[in-house]
Amino acid sequence: MIRLRLKEVIDEKGLTMAKVARMADMAYNTVHSLCADPYKDVNLYTLNRIAEALNVSVRDLLEDAPDDNSENVKH
C-alpha cells in the first residue's frame, strides 16, 4: 500500500499546510485533506505540483506502507 508522506515533509521543511497550498497554487482544503488522510487517492498532477512547490521529488512524498490485511494473506 502506498502512503503519502506530505505531512512529514511539510513538518521537516518547517512549513504550514497553508503556505504549501499557496506555493502549489491550490486550495488549502486539498493539502489539508491529503495530510489528514495519507492513504487518500491523489492524482499525479496534484502530487507533482506539491512536489515542485516543496522542491522535492514525487518519490520523496511516497512510501511503501504495509497493508493491514497482509498478515491474513496466505502464500
Contacts in CASP RR format, 6 or more apart in sequence:
PFRMAT RR
TARGET T0000
AUTHOR 0000-0000-0000
METHOD contacts of the structure
MODEL  1
MIRLRLKEVIDEKGLTMAKVARMADMAYNTVHSLCADPYKDVNLYTLNRI
AEALNVSVRDLLEDAPDDNSENVKH
1 39 0 8 1.000
1 64 0 8 1.000
1 65 0 8 1.000
1 66 0 8 1.000
1 67 0 8 1.000
2 39 0 8 1.000
2 62 0 8 1.000
2 63 0 8 1.000
2 64 0 8 1.000
2 65 0 8 1.000
3 38 0 8 1.000
3 39 0 8 1.000
3 62 0 8 1.000
3 63 0 8 1.000
3 64 0 8 1.000
3 65 0 8 1.000
4 34 0 8 1.000
4 38 0 8 1.000
4 39 0 8 1.000
4 40 0 8 1.000
4 42 0 8 1.000
4 61 0 8 1.000
4 62 0 8 1.000
5 38 0 8 1.000
5 60 0 8 1.000
5 61 0 8 1.000
5 62 0 8 1.000
5 63 0 8 1.000
6 31 0 8 1.000
6 34 0 8 1.000
6 35 0 8 1.000
6 38 0 8 1.000
6 50 0 8 1.000
6 61 0 8 1.000
7 35 0 8 1.000
7 38 0 8 1.000
9 54 0 8 1.000
9 56 0 8 1.000
9 60 0 8 1.000
9 61 0 8 1.000
10 16 0 8 1.000
10 17 0 8 1.000
10 20 0 8 1.000
10 35 0 8 1.000
10 54 0 8 1.000
13 54 0 8 1.000
15 23 0 8 1.000
15 54 0 8 1.000
17 28 0 8 1.000
17 31 0 8 1.000
17 32 0 8 1.000
17 35 0 8 1.000
18 28 0 8 1.000
18 31 0 8 1.000
20 31 0 8 1.000
20 50 0 8 1.000
20 53 0 8 1.000
20 54 0 8 1.000
21 27 0 8 1.000
21 28 0 8 1.000
21 30 0 8 1.000
21 31 0 8 1.000
21 32 0 8 1.000
23 53 0 8 1.000
23 54 0 8 1.000
24 31 0 8 1.000
24 49 0 8 1.000
24 50 0 8 1.000
24 52 0 8 1.000
24 53 0 8 1.000
25 49 0 8 1.000
25 53 0 8 1.000
26 46 0 8 1.000
26 49 0 8 1.000
26 50 0 8 1.000
30 46 0 8 1.000
31 50 0 8 1.000
33 40 0 8 1.000
34 40 0 8 1.000
34 42 0 8 1.000
34 46 0 8 1.000
34 50 0 8 1.000
39 65 0 8 1.000
44 58 0 8 1.000
47 58 0 8 1.000
47 61 0 8 1.000
48 58 0 8 1.000
50 61 0 8 1.000
51 57 0 8 1.000
51 58 0 8 1.000
51 60 0 8 1.000
51 61 0 8 1.000
54 61 0 8 1.000
END
